[in-house]
């Protein structure tokens, strides 16, 4: 569950930093705004194809989604 929460937080942060709304992300990722919200809350896990599209859309490195940072360690 910790990994899903970590991933969800990173996806939300990346989307916001890219300046993309949930609605626009849903349109570009060919899903619903509700699903984007669930991905970002850790309620629903995106499939691998969706993760790949998110990485490209948000211009992020896959390592940034799954690796721990110093800040993550502090909140442990």
C-alpha positions in Angstrom: 0.0 0.0 0.0 2.9 2.4 0.7 4.2 1.9 -2.9 0.8 2.8 -4.3 0.4 5.9 -2.1 4.0 7.0 -3.1 3.2 6.4 -6.8 -0.1 8.3 -6.5 1.5 11.3 -4.9 4.2 11.4 -7.5 1.7 11.2 -10.4 -0.4 14.0 -8.9 2.7 16.2 -8.4 4.0 15.5 -11.9 0.6 16.4 -13.5 0.4 19.7 -11.6 4.0 20.6 -12.4 3.2 19.9 -16.1 0.4 22.4 -15.7 -2.3 19.9 -16.8 -5.7 19.7 -15.3 -7.3 16.3 -14.4 -9.8 16.9 -17.1 -7.2 17.6 -19.8 -5.1 14.6 -18.5 -8.2 12.4 -18.8 -8.8 13.5 -22.4 -5.2 13.0 -23.4 -4.9 9.6 -21.6 -8.2 8.5 -23.1 -9.8 7.8 -19.7 -12.2 9.6 -17.3 -11.4 12.5 -14.9 -12.7 10.1 -12.2 -10.0 7.6 -13.0 -7.3 10.3 -12.9 -8.6 11.3 -9.5 -8.5 7.6 -8.4 -5.0 7.1 -9.7 -3.9 10.2 -7.8 -5.6 9.0 -4.6 -4.2 5.5 -4.8 -7.7 4.0 -5.1 -7.1 2.7 -8.6 -3.9 1.5 -10.2 -3.3 2.5 -13.9 -2.3 -0.2 -16.3 1.2 -0.2 -17.8 0.1 1.5 -21.0 -1.5 4.3 -19.0 1.7 4.7 -16.9 3.8 4.9 -20.1 1.5 7.6 -21.4 1.6 9.5 -18.1 5.4 9.4 -18.2 5.4 10.9 -21.7 2.6 13.4 -21.1 4.1 14.7 -17.8 7.6 14.5 -19.1 8.9 12.6 -16.1 11.5 9.9 -15.6 10.2 6.5 -14.5 12.8 6.4 -11.7 11.2 9.5 -10.2 7.9 7.7 -9.9 9.2 4.7 -8.0 12.4 5.7 -6.2 12.5 7.1 -2.7 13.8 10.5 -2.1 15.4 12.0 1.0 12.0 13.7 1.8 10.2 10.3 1.6 12.6 8.9 4.2 12.0 11.8 6.6 8.2 11.1 6.6 8.7 7.4 7.4 
